[in-house]
Amino acid sequence: MAWQKRHWFQFTAIFSMMFALIGFSYNVWRMEVTEENANIRDASFEMLKQLSELELIIYAAYYDQDKQRGNPRQAWVTVGLINDLAMLTRPQVIASSQQLQTLWQQHWQAISTSRHSVDILINAIEANRQQVRIQITILQ
């Protein structure tokens, strides 16, 4: 009889430890996933702001011929920031951001004079924006 009580006590202790370990592991995993999603969401919203800023710079350079607000050096910083933020996101957004950077490298010198270059860059910005929106929708 004493053997059965001790056996039952040991079984209960082992089961309790396993249950606590599984619960703790799940909690840690859930917190990591939540933090990753929060980081991706924050980076995505900041990317949307930076994409809009880049679009404003391009429009100021081409349509307004404003060399101060349409400064390509500031746009280089914005494109770099977009790519840095993309590293915190999903592969589709990273690819879209890299494509934007490649197109910016090819067309930045003509943003104040070439409608074709402006259209290519605006389309790349919109494609990147669309990928970010899809990502935000998936995270919700």
N, C-alpha and C positions, 0 to 999 in steps of 0.2 A: 504494500500500500504506500509506504513512504517512497519507494522507488518510483511509483506512478506519479506522485505529487511532484517529486523532483524533476522527473522527465517532462511533465506538463509545464512546470515553471521554466525549464530551460527552453522548451519549444516556444513558449510565450515571449521570452526574452529575445530569442533569435528572430522571431517574427517581428517583434516591435523594432528591433534594430534595422532589419531589412526595410520595413515600412518607412522608418525615419530617413534612412539613407536614400531610398527611392524618392521620397517627398522632397528632400533637400536637393537632390540632383535635378529634379524637374524644376524646382524653383530657380536654381542657378541658370539652367538652360533658358527658361522663360524670360528671366531678367536680361540675359545676353541678347536674345532675339528682340526684345522690346527696345533695348538700347540701340541695337543695330538699325532697327526700323526708324527710331527717332533721329538718329544721325543721318540716315538716308533722306528722311523727310525734310530735315533742316537744310541739308545741302541742296535738295531739290528746289525748295522755295528761294534760297539764295541764288541758285542758278537762274531761276526765272527772272529775278531782279536784274542780274548781270546781263542776261540776254536782252532784256528791254533796254538797259543802258547802252549796250553795244549797238542796238538798232537805232537809238537816238543819236549816237555819235555818227553813224553812217548817214542818217537822214540830214543831220546838221552839216556834214561835210558836202554832201551832194546837192541837196535842195536849197539850203540856206547859204552855201558857200562860206560858212562860218569856220574859220581856221582855229578858233579857240574851242568852241564846243564840239567841233568835228575833228579834233586832234587825233591823228592815227596813233601817236604814242600812248595816249590814254586808252585807246581801243586795244592796243597790244597788251596792256596790263589787264584789261577786262577779259580778253580772250584767254590769257594765261590763268586768270582766276577761275574762269568757267572750266577749264581743263583740270585745274587743281581740285575743284569741288566735285567734278565728275568721278574722280578716283574713289570717292566715298559712295558711289552709286552702283547701279547694275550695268552689266556689259553693253547693253544696247545704248544707254546714255553715254557711256565712255566712248563708244565707237562714233556716235553722232557728234560728240564734242571734239574728238580728234579730226573728224571730217571738217568741221567748222574751222578748226585751227589751220588745217591744210589749205582750205579755200581762202582763208584770211591771208595766209602767207603768199598766195598766188595773186591776190587781187587788192591788197591794201593800198598800193600806190595809186590805184585808179579810182578810189572811192569818190573823189571830188570831181572827176571828169567823165567817168564811164557809167552810163545807165546799166549796161550789161553786167559790169562787175558788182554794182549795187544790187541788182536783181539776184545774182548768184549768191551773194552773201546774205541777203534777206531770206532767201529760200532755205539756206543752210541754217540760219537762226530759227526759222519756223520749224524745220525738221527736228532740230535739237529740242526746241520747246515742246513739240509734240511727244517726243520720247520721254521727256521729264514728266509731262502730264500723265502719260500712260503709267509711268512708274509710281506716281503719287496715287493714282486710282487703284493700283494693285495693292499698295500698302494699307489701304483703308479697310 
